[in-house]
Amino acid sequence: MTLRRVVVFGVMALLLVPFSAMAAGEGEEEERVEEGLEIVTWWTAGGEAEALAALIDVYRQRYPDVEVMNSTVAGGGGSQARGVLASRMVGGRPPDTFQVHGGAGIIGTWVVDDFMEPVTHILEDNDWMGVFPEDVIEIISYEGEIYSIPVNIHRSNVMWYNIGVFEEHNLNPPQSLAEFFEVAEQLQAAGVTPLALGGTDGWEPTHLLESVLLAELGPDAYRGLWDGTTAWDGSEALAALSTFVDMLDYITADQSAITNIDAAEYVAEGQAAMTVMGDWVHGFYLAIGLEPGEDYGWMPTPGTQGNFIMLTDTFGLPKDAPNPTNVRRWLTVVASREGQDTFNPIKGSIPARTDADRDKYDVYLLSAMDDFARDSIVPSLAHGAAAEVGWMSSINDVVTFLVEDKDIETAAADFQSLADQYVR
Ligand code: GAL
């Protein structure tokens, strides 16, 4: 085992102390009237903070007597929130409800370890089973029950770019990875940073990598990374890692010191030309007053056209939630058309429901909705849809090393060992 692997597994072991063993035997809660609702999320950035506030307002209008506590834990991608949540869940002090990624993000940890109540009845009682896509229902389900309610669908494989910068340099946004390198070379020669990339939260390079893996492997082989049918150390994956490492020649100099939102801001200000990031960036740009299609443009990450890397933010009901009735009401608001059509136009995501009021969505979001309906859908690695939390965070550690040492063979071997351990 390499030193790198020892570090990776050390961190993993800390994260994966058997939760069920530690949760048992905590003190009894007193019988009490339900007055409150504590919601834990990591939505603090521009756009998402406002979107959450608007969703909470819908709840407050329906349930004015409930005191809502909005407990946010700053840190993009849940980098800090997940740890806070884990210690509360394991310590027997769960919040009433919390933001969690649909897919492996909730099922692989909280559901299999028996921390969550099924919430199938929220959709069944309201006759909403048919308004959520089957694929989405599938990733929030386990052994025939639904365990969390999706509020949105985000797209990961989007390249945001500064329209003015491209015009000024007489360039077109790149359509393929080969074109990316040509354009990046010209921008660099003209003194513009081609690609803004963050790193402070530990997952931003993984976010770029998942687009590159998809571009190089295609959707079927990309899916195979998660079920063991595609080798992480095979020639195609190695080629993708090599492309990823080549792209690092064109990134922001302060990559490890900036967040994904800082990187988006560099593009907005014209300090950098492009960034590959999820469409919460659209919510952020709207929040700072930019005009889509004028100040900034978007396209699928070069080479991923026709494919949609999806993730979904969901909310669930922990077994020991202090206010389960108020949570069920919250989940009903989250699942409702009014809730989704209030939240998503501000958040920069599309509704998980298929019956949204399209008039409420702007030009970018309508294009994302149309793509979601016709593209090949694959799960996001960096945002908990493809791999369970332990696997995802170990991959982030390997990618962080890779960004530093650019040693693709060692990284590929580490990725493969992780797959050997985690593929069920
Ligand atoms: C994702 C989450 C998004 C957004 C983003 C940036 O993991 O699903 O809703 O919050 O992180 O923090």
Boltz pocket constraint, residues with backbone or C-beta under 6 A from the ligand:
constraints:
  - pocket:
      binder: B
      contacts: [[A, 42], [A, 43], [A, 48], [A, 75], [A, 76], [A, 77], [A, 78], [A, 154], [A, 278], [A, 280], [A, 311], [A, 312], [A, 313], [A, 382], [A, 383]]
      max_distance: 6.0
